[in-house]
Amino acid sequence: MSASLDDLPLRDDLRGQIPYGAPQASLPVTLNVNENTHPVPEEVADDILDAIAQALRDINRYPDREFTGLREGFADYLGHGLEPEQIWAANGSNEVLHHLLQAFAGPGRTAFGFSPTYSMYPLLTGATGATYVSGTRGEDFTLSAADAAEQVERAQPDVVFLCSPNNPTGTPLSLDVVEAVYEASQGIVIVDEAYQEFAPHDEPSALTLLHGRERLVVSRTMSKAFAFAGARVGYLAADPAVIDALRLVRLPYHLSALTQAAATAALRHAPTMLGMVDDIVAQRDRISATLSALGYSPYESWSNFVLFGGVDDPATTWQGLYDRGILVRDVGLPHTLRVSAGSEEESTAFLEALASL
Ligand code: PMP
């Protein structure tokens, strides 16, 4: 007989909480967690393997605690005149966000996000002992500068999350919202650009706003556009002082030598690694257009997934797709489901299965 959580001296604030748990089922077509369904290109895989093999020869030693080469790689990739001193990285952008909250949230403090948004924000916030406060969005999940600033002004949170484009809705966020929220707050403002590479190429990133804003942070991930989710690599750009704050809370040597080697090698091939982005965007737009034709209501998306309304009973539709070998996500928003844009075949399989229900 094993014990239950109630038998343990668990922190009071963790009692009754539910862990993150998107189903991991091995179905033929998995479009539920916004992964890039395309494998790493063969020619890059070989180079990454060589880099890992080399790192393995020194694996008896602790890795470079400052992951110097990797930070240089991210600074190069991001451009915008960023220096390696402005870069931080960790095991997925989830850990990047965790470091930020450990440094700037914590007991007695608050973090704020505009619902519906990324479901990990409240969990990550709670894990540091801070309180999460939910703001609101318009009917269509958009956010105006005036409304966002007013909500943040009222709440005065220590940390604000701006998810751009937003998960799970795909909604774009314009830079005037970032500027207005920054002005309205005294805390750290995190722009989570996990899906930025899927936005129209001529749309500016919040990276353009970093100069002169020492409380602004732009976080990114290799999990989506780079097709590197299994390697667990996320990163951010901010003022060097923010990076110093994160050094206070990270575990020593948090990025393994193997992770550093793999990510640094992958970044050397950024254009090839990102080669499928345009294809994924084309599938996303085809999914949206076909969903409309089928009578559903897709929301505008600048990401690699589509949230669509007009689903009478999401649980039944989800099960119907599951039974046909297709995994999508019920994010709990009434009458909606969310689907990641896969390859052409996967996207077609999803659309045909949905049409057959
Ligand atoms: N931010 C957003 C908005 C996300 O959707 C995700 C993953 N679904 C993450 C951060 C975390 O990604 P990772 O830890 O793989 O970098």
Residues whose N, C-alpha, C, O or C-beta is under 5 A from the ligand:
A	BS01	PMP	V33 N91 G92 S93 N94 Y118 C163 N167 D192 A194 T221 S223 V233 G234
